[in-house]
Amino acid sequence: MYVQTSTHPSPVSRRSRFEIVGCVLKVILPLAVSAGLILWLFHKVNIHQVESIIKQGVDYRYIIAMMVLTVLSHIIRGIRWGIQLRAAGIPRIPVVAESVSIFGAYALNLVFPFLGEAWRCVYITRREGCKLSTVVGTDLGDRASDGIMIFLIIILTLFVAHPAMDRFLDRYPIGEDIQRVMTAGGMWVIVIAVIAMLVVSDYCFRNTSFVKGINISIIRIWDGFKVLFHMKGTGLYLILTLGIWICYFFEAYVCFFAFPLPVSLSRIRLIRWGLCRDW
């Protein structure tokens, strides 16, 4: 008895293919971007000169001070995350465990992009026996808080360094290109069209696993972030957030003293104080 078999792929197989492609892109794109940035940053670097500076031109006292500030920022970040976890219904975690989750996350992120974020969520989930989705939501909310801080720092930088940025844009050709792009009406039309296309695509393909995954991630970000508005210790959370970024600033600032600066830079007092208004 002859049975005709269909050669068309089933919806399940199509969905599996989309899931595989999505997983591959999540891995390949961050690696490709990271590799491209590394190649671009180092394509004109004299490696032998860098090696000579590391051996002879570095004051490691400032490097040690920078490392102490880095450790402090990680501990503060762990304590801050603990506030979010408790607000999400997870019992209080010892400060040591909170710090270990952050140290492990940063270490694993050096090995593979986003591996540390996944590890610290799994670590807390297994340690406390809670739902992984809840921990992931607080992790995404933690990163959303950093995104707001970065936005505020950009606004502050644009305000403080506005005269210097104007001189830079007027002096170099790239400044004219930036001004031309920012003032071009066509560019903003393209931006609005892309946003509209993303919204329409999200609606049309809302039943696919890829779009569902994106929407779930957005919902988790919001769920993890909105905990900040009704959790206990919001004031402490804000203070710790400020402490993290103060540590970040002084990490970079201290490192300037570890390397020999050109005379033209060392004589500018405002640069020595970390302000580049008269750069």
CYANA upper distance limits for C-alpha pairs under 8 A (distance plus 0.5 A):
  9 PRO  CA     13 SER  CA      6.63
  9 PRO  CA     14 ARG  CA      7.12
 10 SER  CA     14 ARG  CA      6.88
 11 PRO  CA     15 ARG  CA      6.60
 12 VAL  CA     16 SER  CA      6.67
 13 SER  CA     17 ARG  CA      6.69
 14 ARG  CA     18 PHE  CA      6.85
 15 ARG  CA     19 GLU  CA      6.72
 15 ARG  CA    208 THR  CA      7.89
 15 ARG  CA    209 SER  CA      7.55
 16 SER  CA     20 ILE  CA      6.66
 17 ARG  CA     21 VAL  CA      6.60
 18 PHE  CA     22 GLY  CA      6.52
 18 PHE  CA    209 SER  CA      7.98
 18 PHE  CA    210 PHE  CA      7.48
 19 GLU  CA     23 CYS  CA      6.65
 19 GLU  CA    209 SER  CA      7.30
 19 GLU  CA    210 PHE  CA      7.17
 20 ILE  CA     24 VAL  CA      6.61
 21 VAL  CA     25 LEU  CA      6.60
 22 GLY  CA     26 LYS  CA      6.69
 22 GLY  CA    210 PHE  CA      7.12
 23 CYS  CA     27 VAL  CA      6.98
 24 VAL  CA     28 ILE  CA      6.47
 25 LEU  CA     29 LEU  CA      6.02
 26 LYS  CA     30 PRO  CA      7.35
 27 VAL  CA     31 LEU  CA      7.05
 28 ILE  CA     32 ALA  CA      6.39
 29 LEU  CA     33 VAL  CA      6.56
 30 PRO  CA     34 SER  CA      6.53
 30 PRO  CA    113 PRO  CA      7.04
 31 LEU  CA     35 ALA  CA      6.51
 31 LEU  CA    113 PRO  CA      7.64
 32 ALA  CA     36 GLY  CA      6.49
 33 VAL  CA     37 LEU  CA      6.63
 34 SER  CA     38 ILE  CA      6.70
 35 ALA  CA     39 LEU  CA      6.69
 36 GLY  CA     40 TRP  CA      6.57
 37 LEU  CA     41 LEU  CA      6.48
 38 ILE  CA     42 PHE  CA      6.63
 39 LEU  CA     43 HIS  CA      6.12
 41 LEU  CA     45 VAL  CA      8.17
 45 VAL  CA     50 VAL  CA      8.42
 46 ASN  CA     50 VAL  CA      6.89
 47 ILE  CA     51 GLU  CA      6.66
 48 HIS  CA     52 SER  CA      6.72
 49 GLN  CA     53 ILE  CA      6.75
 50 VAL  CA     54 ILE  CA      6.74
 51 GLU  CA     55 LYS  CA      6.81
 52 SER  CA     56 GLN  CA      6.50
 52 SER  CA     57 GLY  CA      7.76
 53 ILE  CA     57 GLY  CA      4.91
 53 ILE  CA     58 VAL  CA      6.88
 54 ILE  CA     58 VAL  CA      6.23
 57 GLY  CA    259 PHE  CA      6.80
 57 GLY  CA    260 PRO  CA      7.22
 58 VAL  CA    258 ALA  CA      5.88
 58 VAL  CA    259 PHE  CA      5.74
 58 VAL  CA    260 PRO  CA      8.03
 59 ASP  CA     63 ILE  CA      7.59
 59 ASP  CA    257 PHE  CA      8.09
 59 ASP  CA    258 ALA  CA      5.09
 59 ASP  CA    259 PHE  CA      7.10
 60 TYR  CA     64 ILE  CA      6.62
 60 TYR  CA    258 ALA  CA      6.95
 61 ARG  CA     65 ALA  CA      6.86
 61 ARG  CA    258 ALA  CA      7.93
 62 TYR  CA     66 MET  CA      6.57
 62 TYR  CA    254 VAL  CA      6.52
 62 TYR  CA    255 CYS  CA      6.67
 62 TYR  CA    257 PHE  CA      7.11
 62 TYR  CA    258 ALA  CA      5.76
 63 ILE  CA     67 MET  CA      6.73
 63 ILE  CA    254 VAL  CA      8.16
 63 ILE  CA    255 CYS  CA      6.84
 63 ILE  CA    258 ALA  CA      6.94
 64 ILE  CA     68 VAL  CA      6.79
 65 ALA  CA     69 LEU  CA      6.88
 65 ALA  CA    254 VAL  CA      7.82
 66 MET  CA     70 THR  CA      6.70
 66 MET  CA    250 PHE  CA      8.08
 66 MET  CA    251 GLU  CA      5.40
 66 MET  CA    252 ALA  CA      8.18
 66 MET  CA    254 VAL  CA      6.71
 66 MET  CA    255 CYS  CA      7.14
 67 MET  CA     71 VAL  CA      6.72
 67 MET  CA    251 GLU  CA      8.22
 68 VAL  CA     72 LEU  CA      6.72
 69 LEU  CA     73 SER  CA      6.65
 69 LEU  CA    247 CYS  CA      6.26
 69 LEU  CA    248 TYR  CA      8.22
 69 LEU  CA    250 PHE  CA      8.02
 69 LEU  CA    251 GLU  CA      6.66
 70 THR  CA     74 HIS  CA      6.84
 70 THR  CA    247 CYS  CA      7.46
 70 THR  CA    248 TYR  CA      7.87
 70 THR  CA    251 GLU  CA      7.33
 71 VAL  CA     75 ILE  CA      6.82
 72 LEU  CA     76 ILE  CA      6.69
 72 LEU  CA    247 CYS  CA      7.98
 73 SER  CA     77 ARG  CA      6.57
 73 SER  CA    243 GLY  CA      7.91
 73 SER  CA    244 ILE  CA      5.54
 73 SER  CA    245 TRP  CA      8.42
 73 SER  CA    247 CYS  CA      6.30
 73 SER  CA    248 TYR  CA      7.79
 74 HIS  CA     78 GLY  CA      6.70
 74 HIS  CA     99 SER  CA      7.05
 74 HIS  CA    102 ILE  CA      6.59
 74 HIS  CA    103 PHE  CA      7.13
 74 HIS  CA    244 ILE  CA      8.35
 75 ILE  CA     79 ILE  CA      6.86
 75 ILE  CA     95 VAL  CA      8.44
 75 ILE  CA     98 GLU  CA      8.12
 75 ILE  CA     99 SER  CA      5.52
 75 ILE  CA    102 ILE  CA      8.06
 76 ILE  CA     80 ARG  CA      6.63
 76 ILE  CA     99 SER  CA      8.47
 76 ILE  CA    240 LEU  CA      6.75
 76 ILE  CA    243 GLY  CA      7.86
 76 ILE  CA    244 ILE  CA      6.91
 77 ARG  CA     81 TRP  CA      6.64
 77 ARG  CA     99 SER  CA      8.16
 77 ARG  CA    102 ILE  CA      7.74
 77 ARG  CA    240 LEU  CA      7.85
 77 ARG  CA    241 THR  CA      8.10
 77 ARG  CA    244 ILE  CA      7.12
 78 GLY  CA     82 GLY  CA      6.76
 78 GLY  CA     95 VAL  CA      7.75
 78 GLY  CA     98 GLU  CA      5.11
 78 GLY  CA     99 SER  CA      5.30
 78 GLY  CA    100 VAL  CA      8.44
 78 GLY  CA    101 SER  CA      7.65
 78 GLY  CA    102 ILE  CA      6.38
 79 ILE  CA     83 ILE  CA      7.23
 79 ILE  CA     95 VAL  CA      6.81
 79 ILE  CA     98 GLU  CA      6.72
 79 ILE  CA     99 SER  CA      7.74
 80 ARG  CA     84 GLN  CA      7.48
 80 ARG  CA    237 TYR  CA      6.31
 80 ARG  CA    240 LEU  CA      6.71
 80 ARG  CA    241 THR  CA      7.87
 81 TRP  CA     85 LEU  CA      6.78
 81 TRP  CA     98 GLU  CA      8.01
 81 TRP  CA    138 THR  CA      8.11
 81 TRP  CA    139 ASP  CA      8.16
 81 TRP  CA    142 ASP  CA      7.24
 82 GLY  CA     86 ARG  CA      6.68
 82 GLY  CA     92 ARG  CA      7.67
 82 GLY  CA     93 ILE  CA      7.23
 82 GLY  CA     98 GLU  CA      7.05
 83 ILE  CA     87 ALA  CA      6.79
 83 ILE  CA    231 MET  CA      8.48
 83 ILE  CA    232 LYS  CA      8.26
 83 ILE  CA    233 GLY  CA      7.52
 83 ILE  CA    237 TYR  CA      7.61
 84 GLN  CA     88 ALA  CA      6.78
 84 GLN  CA    138 THR  CA      6.65
 84 GLN  CA    142 ASP  CA      8.44
 84 GLN  CA    224 GLY  CA      8.43
 84 GLN  CA    227 VAL  CA      7.37
 84 GLN  CA    228 LEU  CA      7.70
 84 GLN  CA    231 MET  CA      7.95
 85 LEU  CA     89 GLY  CA      7.13
 85 LEU  CA     90 ILE  CA      5.91
 85 LEU  CA     91 PRO  CA      8.16
 85 LEU  CA     92 ARG  CA      8.39
 85 LEU  CA    135 VAL  CA      7.55
 85 LEU  CA    138 THR  CA      6.97
 86 ARG  CA     90 ILE  CA      5.30
 86 ARG  CA     91 PRO  CA      6.21
 86 ARG  CA     92 ARG  CA      6.47
 87 ALA  CA    227 VAL  CA      7.01
 87 ALA  CA    231 MET  CA      5.66
 87 ALA  CA    232 LYS  CA      7.39
 88 ALA  CA    134 THR  CA      7.56
 88 ALA  CA    138 THR  CA      8.05
 88 ALA  CA    227 VAL  CA      7.50
 90 ILE  CA    128 GLU  CA      7.95
 90 ILE  CA    130 CYS  CA      7.58
 91 PRO  CA    128 GLU  CA      8.15
 93 ILE  CA     97 ALA  CA      7.03
 93 ILE  CA     98 GLU  CA      7.11
 94 PRO  CA     98 GLU  CA      6.91
 95 VAL  CA     99 SER  CA      6.57
 96 VAL  CA    100 VAL  CA      6.57
 97 ALA  CA    101 SER  CA      6.73
 98 GLU  CA    102 ILE  CA      7.21
 99 SER  CA    103 PHE  CA      6.70
100 VAL  CA    104 GLY  CA      6.41
101 SER  CA    105 ALA  CA      6.56
101 SER  CA    120 ARG  CA      5.60
101 SER  CA    123 TYR  CA      7.58
101 SER  CA    124 ILE  CA      8.11
102 ILE  CA    106 TYR  CA      6.76
102 ILE  CA    120 ARG  CA      7.52
103 PHE  CA    107 ALA  CA      6.69
104 GLY  CA    108 LEU  CA      6.62
104 GLY  CA    116 GLY  CA      7.07
104 GLY  CA    119 TRP  CA      8.23
104 GLY  CA    120 ARG  CA      7.57
105 ALA  CA    109 ASN  CA      6.60
105 ALA  CA    115 LEU  CA      7.80
105 ALA  CA    116 GLY  CA      4.06
105 ALA  CA    117 GLU  CA      6.19
105 ALA  CA    118 ALA  CA      8.48
105 ALA  CA    119 TRP  CA      6.93
105 ALA  CA    120 ARG  CA      6.28
106 TYR  CA    110 LEU  CA      7.14
106 TYR  CA    116 GLY  CA      6.40
107 ALA  CA    111 VAL  CA      7.63
107 ALA  CA    116 GLY  CA      7.45
108 LEU  CA    112 PHE  CA      6.84
108 LEU  CA    113 PRO  CA      8.50
108 LEU  CA    115 LEU  CA      6.28
108 LEU  CA    116 GLY  CA      5.12
108 LEU  CA    119 TRP  CA      8.47
109 ASN  CA    113 PRO  CA      5.66
109 ASN  CA    114 PHE  CA      6.18
109 ASN  CA    115 LEU  CA      5.95
109 ASN  CA    116 GLY  CA      5.27
109 ASN  CA    117 GLU  CA      8.08
111 VAL  CA    115 LEU  CA      8.19
112 PHE  CA    116 GLY  CA      8.34
114 PHE  CA    118 ALA  CA      7.03
115 LEU  CA    119 TRP  CA      6.62
116 GLY  CA    120 ARG  CA      6.65
117 GLU  CA    121 CYS  CA      6.93
117 GLU  CA    139 ASP  CA      8.05
118 ALA  CA    122 VAL  CA      6.79
119 TRP  CA    123 TYR  CA      6.42
120 ARG  CA    124 ILE  CA      6.70
121 CYS  CA    125 THR  CA      6.59
121 CYS  CA    132 LEU  CA      7.26
121 CYS  CA    135 VAL  CA      6.21
121 CYS  CA    136 VAL  CA      6.45
121 CYS  CA    139 ASP  CA      7.81
122 VAL  CA    126 ARG  CA      6.56
122 VAL  CA    132 LEU  CA      7.25
123 TYR  CA    127 ARG  CA      6.53
124 ILE  CA    128 GLU  CA      6.39
124 ILE  CA    129 GLY  CA      8.39
124 ILE  CA    130 CYS  CA      8.43
124 ILE  CA    135 VAL  CA      7.90
125 THR  CA    129 GLY  CA      5.89
125 THR  CA    130 CYS  CA      5.62
125 THR  CA    131 LYS  CA      6.79
125 THR  CA    132 LEU  CA      6.11
125 THR  CA    135 VAL  CA      7.37
126 ARG  CA    130 CYS  CA      7.69
130 CYS  CA    134 THR  CA      8.17
130 CYS  CA    135 VAL  CA      8.37
131 LYS  CA    135 VAL  CA      7.27
132 LEU  CA    136 VAL  CA      6.60
133 SER  CA    137 GLY  CA      6.62
133 SER  CA    220 ARG  CA      8.32
134 THR  CA    138 THR  CA      7.06
134 THR  CA    224 GLY  CA      8.28
135 VAL  CA    139 ASP  CA      6.75
136 VAL  CA    140 LEU  CA      6.66
136 VAL  CA    220 ARG  CA      7.89
136 VAL  CA    224 GLY  CA      8.38
137 GLY  CA    141 GLY  CA      6.61
137 GLY  CA    220 ARG  CA      5.19
137 GLY  CA    221 ILE  CA      6.16
137 GLY  CA    222 TRP  CA      8.32
137 GLY  CA    223 ASP  CA      6.70
137 GLY  CA    224 GLY  CA      4.78
137 GLY  CA    225 PHE  CA      8.20
138 THR  CA    142 ASP  CA      6.49
138 THR  CA    221 ILE  CA      8.14
138 THR  CA    223 ASP  CA      8.26
138 THR  CA    224 GLY  CA      4.76
138 THR  CA    225 PHE  CA      7.42
139 ASP  CA    143 ARG  CA      6.92
139 ASP  CA    224 GLY  CA      7.63
140 LEU  CA    144 ALA  CA      6.61
140 LEU  CA    220 ARG  CA      7.61
140 LEU  CA    221 ILE  CA      5.54
140 LEU  CA    224 GLY  CA      6.78
140 LEU  CA    225 PHE  CA      7.91
141 GLY  CA    145 SER  CA      6.76
141 GLY  CA    220 ARG  CA      8.48
141 GLY  CA    221 ILE  CA      5.83
141 GLY  CA    222 TRP  CA      7.45
141 GLY  CA    223 ASP  CA      8.03
141 GLY  CA    224 GLY  CA      4.88
141 GLY  CA    225 PHE  CA      4.57
141 GLY  CA    226 LYS  CA      8.32
142 ASP  CA    146 ASP  CA      7.19
142 ASP  CA    224 GLY  CA      8.07
142 ASP  CA    225 PHE  CA      7.64
143 ARG  CA    147 GLY  CA      6.75
144 ALA  CA    148 ILE  CA      6.91
144 ALA  CA    221 ILE  CA      7.77
144 ALA  CA    225 PHE  CA      7.30
145 SER  CA    149 MET  CA      6.93
145 SER  CA    225 PHE  CA      7.97
146 ASP  CA    150 ILE  CA      6.67
147 GLY  CA    151 PHE  CA      6.73
148 ILE  CA    152 LEU  CA      6.73
149 MET  CA    153 ILE  CA      6.61
150 ILE  CA    154 ILE  CA      6.66
151 PHE  CA    155 ILE  CA      6.85
152 LEU  CA    156 LEU  CA      6.67
153 ILE  CA    157 THR  CA      6.48
154 ILE  CA    158 LEU  CA      6.62
155 ILE  CA    159 PHE  CA      6.81
156 LEU  CA    160 VAL  CA      6.58
157 THR  CA    161 ALA  CA      6.12
157 THR  CA    162 HIS  CA      8.08
158 LEU  CA    162 HIS  CA      5.75
158 LEU  CA    165 MET  CA      8.45
160 VAL  CA    277 ARG  CA      6.65
161 ALA  CA    165 MET  CA      6.59
161 ALA  CA    276 CYS  CA      6.92
161 ALA  CA    277 ARG  CA      5.28
161 ALA  CA    278 ASP  CA      8.38
162 HIS  CA    166 ASP  CA      6.63
162 HIS  CA    277 ARG  CA      8.10
163 PRO  CA    167 ARG  CA      6.85
163 PRO  CA    277 ARG  CA      7.53
163 PRO  CA    278 ASP  CA      8.29
164 ALA  CA    168 PHE  CA      6.70
164 ALA  CA    276 CYS  CA      8.30
164 ALA  CA    277 ARG  CA      6.58
164 ALA  CA    278 ASP  CA      6.80
164 ALA  CA    279 TRP  CA      6.60
165 MET  CA    169 LEU  CA      6.59
166 ASP  CA    170 ASP  CA      6.63
167 ARG  CA    171 ARG  CA      6.48
168 PHE  CA    172 TYR  CA      6.64
168 PHE  CA    175 GLY  CA      7.27
169 LEU  CA    173 PRO  CA      7.99
169 LEU  CA    174 ILE  CA      7.47
169 LEU  CA    175 GLY  CA      4.18
169 LEU  CA    176 GLU  CA      6.86
169 LEU  CA    178 ILE  CA      8.47
169 LEU  CA    179 GLN  CA      8.45
170 ASP  CA    175 GLY  CA      6.63
170 ASP  CA    176 GLU  CA      7.44
171 ARG  CA    175 GLY  CA      7.81
172 TYR  CA    176 GLU  CA      7.77
173 PRO  CA    177 ASP  CA      7.01
174 ILE  CA    178 ILE  CA      6.68
175 GLY  CA    179 GLN  CA      6.68
176 GLU  CA    180 ARG  CA      6.53
177 ASP  CA    181 VAL  CA      6.65
178 ILE  CA    182 MET  CA      6.57
179 GLN  CA    183 THR  CA      6.57
180 ARG  CA    184 ALA  CA      6.51
181 VAL  CA    187 MET  CA      7.23
182 MET  CA    187 MET  CA      7.88
184 ALA  CA    188 TRP  CA      7.66
185 GLY  CA    189 VAL  CA      6.90
186 GLY  CA    190 ILE  CA      6.78
187 MET  CA    191 VAL  CA      6.83
188 TRP  CA    192 ILE  CA      6.68
189 VAL  CA    193 ALA  CA      6.58
190 ILE  CA    194 VAL  CA      6.58
191 VAL  CA    195 ILE  CA      6.79
192 ILE  CA    196 ALA  CA      6.62
193 ALA  CA    197 MET  CA      6.54
194 VAL  CA    198 LEU  CA      6.69
195 ILE  CA    199 VAL  CA      6.81
196 ALA  CA    200 VAL  CA      6.67
197 MET  CA    201 SER  CA      6.43
198 LEU  CA    202 ASP  CA      6.51
199 VAL  CA    203 TYR  CA      6.89
200 VAL  CA    204 CYS  CA      6.62
201 SER  CA    205 PHE  CA      6.34
201 SER  CA    206 ARG  CA      8.34
202 ASP  CA    206 ARG  CA      5.90
202 ASP  CA    211 VAL  CA      6.93
205 PHE  CA    211 VAL  CA      6.96
206 ARG  CA    211 VAL  CA      6.08
206 ARG  CA    212 LYS  CA      6.61
207 ASN  CA    211 VAL  CA      7.60
207 ASN  CA    212 LYS  CA      7.01
208 THR  CA    212 LYS  CA      6.59
209 SER  CA    213 GLY  CA      6.49
210 PHE  CA    214 ILE  CA      6.97
211 VAL  CA    215 ASN  CA      6.66
212 LYS  CA    216 ILE  CA      6.50
213 GLY  CA    217 SER  CA      6.66
214 ILE  CA    218 ILE  CA      6.82
215 ASN  CA    219 ILE  CA      6.70
216 ILE  CA    220 ARG  CA      6.61
217 SER  CA    221 ILE  CA      6.65
218 ILE  CA    222 TRP  CA      6.86
219 ILE  CA    223 ASP  CA      6.56
220 ARG  CA    224 GLY  CA      6.38
221 ILE  CA    225 PHE  CA      6.46
222 TRP  CA    226 LYS  CA      6.34
223 ASP  CA    227 VAL  CA      7.17
224 GLY  CA    228 LEU  CA      8.43
226 LYS  CA    230 HIS  CA      7.98
227 VAL  CA    231 MET  CA      6.26
228 LEU  CA    234 THR  CA      6.96
229 PHE  CA    234 THR  CA      7.96
233 GLY  CA    237 TYR  CA      6.63
234 THR  CA    238 LEU  CA      6.79
235 GLY  CA    239 ILE  CA      6.81
236 LEU  CA    240 LEU  CA      6.57
237 TYR  CA    241 THR  CA      6.63
238 LEU  CA    242 LEU  CA      6.74
239 ILE  CA    243 GLY  CA      6.67
240 LEU  CA    244 ILE  CA      6.68
241 THR  CA    245 TRP  CA      7.08
242 LEU  CA    246 ILE  CA      6.63
243 GLY  CA    247 CYS  CA      6.69
244 ILE  CA    248 TYR  CA      6.85
245 TRP  CA    249 PHE  CA      6.63
246 ILE  CA    250 PHE  CA      6.79
247 CYS  CA    251 GLU  CA      6.49
248 TYR  CA    252 ALA  CA      7.11
249 PHE  CA    253 TYR  CA      6.65
250 PHE  CA    254 VAL  CA      6.21
251 GLU  CA    255 CYS  CA      6.88
252 ALA  CA    256 PHE  CA      7.30
253 TYR  CA    257 PHE  CA      8.07
253 TYR  CA    274 GLY  CA      7.17
254 VAL  CA    258 ALA  CA      7.56
255 CYS  CA    259 PHE  CA      7.60
256 PHE  CA    260 PRO  CA      8.48
256 PHE  CA    261 LEU  CA      8.07
257 PHE  CA    261 LEU  CA      8.30
261 LEU  CA    265 LEU  CA      6.87
261 LEU  CA    266 SER  CA      6.57
262 PRO  CA    266 SER  CA      6.80
263 VAL  CA    267 ARG  CA      6.73
264 SER  CA    268 ILE  CA      7.62
265 LEU  CA    271 ILE  CA      7.77
266 SER  CA    271 ILE  CA      8.19
266 SER  CA    272 ARG  CA      7.40
268 ILE  CA    272 ARG  CA      7.18
269 ARG  CA    273 TRP  CA      7.03
270 LEU  CA    274 GLY  CA      6.84
270 LEU  CA    275 LEU  CA      5.69
270 LEU  CA    276 CYS  CA      6.87
270 LEU  CA    277 ARG  CA      8.04
270 LEU  CA    278 ASP  CA      7.87
271 ILE  CA    275 LEU  CA      5.76
271 ILE  CA    276 CYS  CA      6.11
271 ILE  CA    279 TRP  CA      8.10
